Amino acid sequence: MDDSPFSAEMIAGMDRLSGAQAVVELRRWSIDSLSLHPGQRVLEVGCGPGDMSLVLADAVGTAGAVNGLDNSRVMIAEAKRRAAHHPQVQFDTGDAQELLFGDSDFDACYSERVFQHLDAPELALKEMLRVLRPGGRVVVVDTDWETVTIDHPDVPTTRKILNFVTDVFTTNGWIGRRLPRLFRDNGLKDVSVTARSLLVPEWDADTDPSAIGPPFFVVLPQAQERGVVTKSEADQWLAELEKLAQEDRFFASLTMFGVCATKPQ
Ligand SMILES: C[S@@+](CC[C@H](N)C(=O)[O-])C[C@H]1O[C@@H](n2cnc3c(N)ncnc32)[C@H](O)[C@@H]1O
């Protein structure tokens, strides 16, 4: 991420998503499910630009504390800038799979749309559980990339591109559906699951190169390199999608899952 020339676009994309109804509702569900109280200490793993860390900070008040962690220096710099007036929030760079905190340091742990990027999501959950006190609550939210729908007349090419996004482009394309099993395999109690679909009924290709998920100018060249689609298939597919958008006939969606549980005493 820190080597990408598109980090500003990535932050802008995360900000757009933060305002989407599906994400707002998932975050509300997460805050309710974590049962936070004033004075508690909370960890957000993969905090990005830190907006949810500030929401978590509101829930634990000035007597509480929130630690946000991300492996991107760019994200942590932006998060620190946004949290300048929140002394109870601290941000650090670090790896989700090797947390720099002590055992049982936190009353609650939260992670949103991070496990999809990790080489070892099982390890990240084990680390979150290590730093969580017994009886503490944990929430992980993530996308299942095979739930993406794009209404496009060219069904075979759409399937090829979306399968590429799920199976190759994304490290853990099925993480959304895997989360409940991951939680149960770790002996967690009171496992509850929710889901929200992000609906995208319109798309401005000029201002938003993503439409849904990773930008097409990143995905399509990689799909071509891997021989998934030819250049002419990719160009024609994208041109048709842009035409649908211009004609106000665009529709896409994706589903994100949230899982909450308690660490046994
Ligand atoms: C899609 S963004 C989500 C950011 C934030 N959670 C949100 O919902 O807006 C994924 C974040 O995970 C971070 N990330 C990826 N791999 C990581 C790792 N191994 N350890 C910590 N953070 C990681 C990225 O830098 C990025 O900020």
Ligand as a Chemical Component Dictionary entry (heavy atoms), coordinates in Angstrom:
data_LIG
# 
_chem_comp.id                   LIG 
_chem_comp.type                 NON-POLYMER 
_chem_comp.pdbx_formal_charge   0 
_chem_comp.three_letter_code    LIG 
# 
loop_
_chem_comp_atom.comp_id 
_chem_comp_atom.atom_id 
_chem_comp_atom.alt_atom_id 
_chem_comp_atom.type_symbol 
_chem_comp_atom.charge 
_chem_comp_atom.model_Cartn_x 
_chem_comp_atom.model_Cartn_y 
_chem_comp_atom.model_Cartn_z 
_chem_comp_atom.pdbx_ordinal 
LIG C1  C1  C 0  -9.816  -2.083 3.063 1  
LIG S1  S1  S 1  -8.761  -1.265 4.198 2  
LIG C2  C2  C 0  -9.868  -1.125 5.589 3  
LIG C3  C3  C 0  -9.462  -0.030 6.523 4  
LIG C4  C4  C 0  -10.427 0.210  7.692 5  
LIG N1  N1  N 0  -10.534 -0.974 8.524 6  
LIG C5  C5  C 0  -11.783 0.600  7.173 7  
LIG O1  O1  O 0  -12.719 -0.205 7.325 8  
LIG O2  O2  O -1 -11.932 1.711  6.624 9  
LIG C6  C6  C 0  -7.644  -2.547 4.715 10 
LIG C7  C7  C 0  -6.595  -2.052 5.701 11 
LIG O3  O3  O 0  -5.851  -3.167 6.185 12 
LIG C8  C8  C 0  -4.500  -2.779 6.311 13 
LIG N2  N2  N 0  -3.677  -3.998 6.334 14 
LIG C9  C9  C 0  -3.448  -4.856 5.318 15 
LIG N3  N3  N 0  -2.621  -5.841 5.716 16 
LIG C10 C10 C 0  -2.338  -5.606 7.021 17 
LIG C11 C11 C 0  -1.536  -6.266 8.003 18 
LIG N4  N4  N 0  -0.860  -7.375 7.711 19 
LIG N5  N5  N 0  -1.473  -5.751 9.237 20 
LIG C12 C12 C 0  -2.152  -4.611 9.551 21 
LIG N6  N6  N 0  -2.919  -3.939 8.671 22 
LIG C13 C13 C 0  -3.012  -4.432 7.423 23 
LIG C14 C14 C 0  -4.285  -1.879 5.094 24 
LIG O4  O4  O 0  -3.137  -1.059 5.221 25 
LIG C15 C15 C 0  -5.589  -1.097 5.082 26 
LIG O5  O5  O 0  -5.506  0.069  5.855 27 
# 
loop_
_chem_comp_bond.comp_id 
_chem_comp_bond.atom_id_1 
_chem_comp_bond.atom_id_2 
_chem_comp_bond.value_order 
_chem_comp_bond.pdbx_ordinal 
LIG C1  S1  SING 1  
LIG S1  C2  SING 2  
LIG S1  C6  SING 3  
LIG C2  C3  SING 4  
LIG C3  C4  SING 5  
LIG C4  N1  SING 6  
LIG C4  C5  SING 7  
LIG C5  O1  DOUB 8  
LIG C5  O2  SING 9  
LIG C6  C7  SING 10 
LIG C7  O3  SING 11 
LIG C7  C15 SING 12 
LIG O3  C8  SING 13 
LIG C8  N2  SING 14 
LIG C8  C14 SING 15 
LIG N2  C9  SING 16 
LIG N2  C13 SING 17 
LIG C9  N3  DOUB 18 
LIG N3  C10 SING 19 
LIG C10 C11 SING 20 
LIG C10 C13 DOUB 21 
LIG C11 N4  SING 22 
LIG C11 N5  DOUB 23 
LIG N5  C12 SING 24 
LIG C12 N6  DOUB 25 
LIG N6  C13 SING 26 
LIG C14 O4  SING 27 
LIG C14 C15 SING 28 
LIG C15 O5  SING 29 
# 
